């Protein structure tokens, strides 16, 4: 499946949050993300991502292992995504290190997630704050087959427009890059 996703800088986060609160119930969660690469950096060079995420929320804690392939849509950065729940985050970290992967960056994301049904699609809208970088971001994503990416991104753009977020606010900047820049890495 392809994660058809657009990310935007949000200029009026409270207004966007109010609009999203009218559409769905928010799940407030804190993500602890650790990204891995091969020692030669070849995953990153290929535009691929390998991540272990621990999610802390009102319903407890869960762990997710994610692999994202190279972008299939350059304008949005949308990527194929494979994801699986894992029971033990520490064991997953140990397995990845044992297989030769090295942690390249770890950071926290504070998220307010909304499960939406928009334009005939299940979507996830997430308001994001990363304590180490300035600003609030909105990610809207939907999982689709390869042939649906363009139409899905059009639907995501329409949802963003309905939240008064125009194309000038879109960004492809990766949180990993922004955090690394802040840390001077």
N, C-alpha and C positions, 0 to 999 in steps of 0.2 A: 504494500500500500504506500501511497505517496501522501506525505503530510503537506497539503496545500495551505501555506501559511503566509500571512503578511504581518509585519511588525511596524508599529508607528510610535513616534514620540507623542505623548499626550500633553497638550498645552493647558487643558482644564480638567485635571483628573477627577475633581469632586463632581463636576457636571456629568462626565462620562460614567462615573460610578453610580450616580443617581439613575441615569437612564438604564444601565445594566441591571440595577436592583429592581427596576420596574418590570424587567423581562424574565428574570430568573432569580433563584436563591443563590447567594454567594457562598462559596466554600473558601474560607481563609486558611491558607496553608503556607508553611515555610519549607522551601526546598533546600537541601544541602546537596550540591552537585560536585562531583569529582569527575574530571575528564581525563582520559587516558590516551596514550599514543604509543607507537613503537619507538624504541630508542632513536631511530633515525628520523623520526618525525613524519614518516610516510603517510600516516592516516590524515594528518592535518594538511599536508601538501596535496593530497588527493581530494580535499574538501569533505572528508569523512569524519565522523564523530563517534566516540565510544564513551559512554557515561554511566556512572552509577549515581542514582538519585535516591536520597532518603527524604520522604515527605512526612512532615509533622502537621497534623490537623486535628480538628475537634473529634474526629472519629478514630484517632490513634495514629500510629506510624506505619508506613509501608515503604518498601524498597523496590526500585525499578532499574533494570539493566536495559540500556538503549543503545542501538547502533543506527546511525544515520549515514546513508550513502551520499555520494556526490550529488550536487544540485541537478535537478532535471529541468528547472526553469530559472534562468540566470536573473531575470528581472526581480523575482521574489525570493530566490534562494530556496525554494521548496525542494524537499529531499525525500527519497524513500526512507521509511522508518520501520524498524523492527524493535519491538519492546516486549519485555517479559517481567512479571513480578518475580522477585527473589525473596526468600524468607530471611536470609541472614546477610546484611550488607557487609559486615566485616569479612565473612567467608568469601563473598563475591570479590571484594578488593584483593584478598589473598590469592584467589584463583587467577585474577587478571595479572597480578604481579608475578605469580608463578609461571604464567604463560609468556612472560617477557614484556608485558606492557608496563609503562611507567606513568605515574600520575603527573599531569602537566599543569593542572590548575584546579583549585577547589574554591568554591565561594557559595554564598547564600543568596537566595531569591525569596522575596516576600511577595506572595501571590494572592490574588482574589480571583477565584475561578468561577465561571458561569457556564453551565451547560445550556446551550441554546438550540432551538429548532428554528432555523431561518432559511427562507428561500428553498424549502424542501430538503434541507441538509441538517444533519447534526453537526453543530459547531461547538468549539470550546473558545470562549473569550477569556483572556487572562490579563488583568491589570498587574503589572510587575514593577516592583522597586528592588533594586540591587543596592544595598547600603553603600557599597564602595564607588558607585557612579551616580552622577546627577540625573535627575529626571524620573518620570514615570513613563512606562511603556504599555502599550496594549498589543497583545498578540491575539490574532483570531486565526484558528486553524480548523480544517476538516480533513478527514482521511478519505482518499479517493483512489480509484484505479488510474493507471497511466493516462488513458485517453480522456479523463475528466478534468485534468489539472487546469486547463485554461478556463473552462466554464466555472469551476469551483473558485478560482481566484477572482473571477468577475463577481461571483456571489459574495465573496469576502469583502471585496472593494465596496459593494453596495451596502453591506452591513456597516462598514467603517463610515461611509458617507452618511448613513442614517444616524450615526453618532457624532456627526459634524467633524469628522476627521478626514481631511482631504489628502490627495496624493503627495502634497508637499511635506507631509508629516511622516511619510513612509521612510523606513531605514532598514538597511541590511547589516548594520553594524552588529557584530556578535558580542554577546555579554562576555565571553571568554577574552576577546581582544580588548574590550573596554576595561575590564578588571586588570588584565595584564599591563595595560598602559598606565592605569592608576598606580599600580604597584611598581612601575618602572622596570618591569621584566621584559 
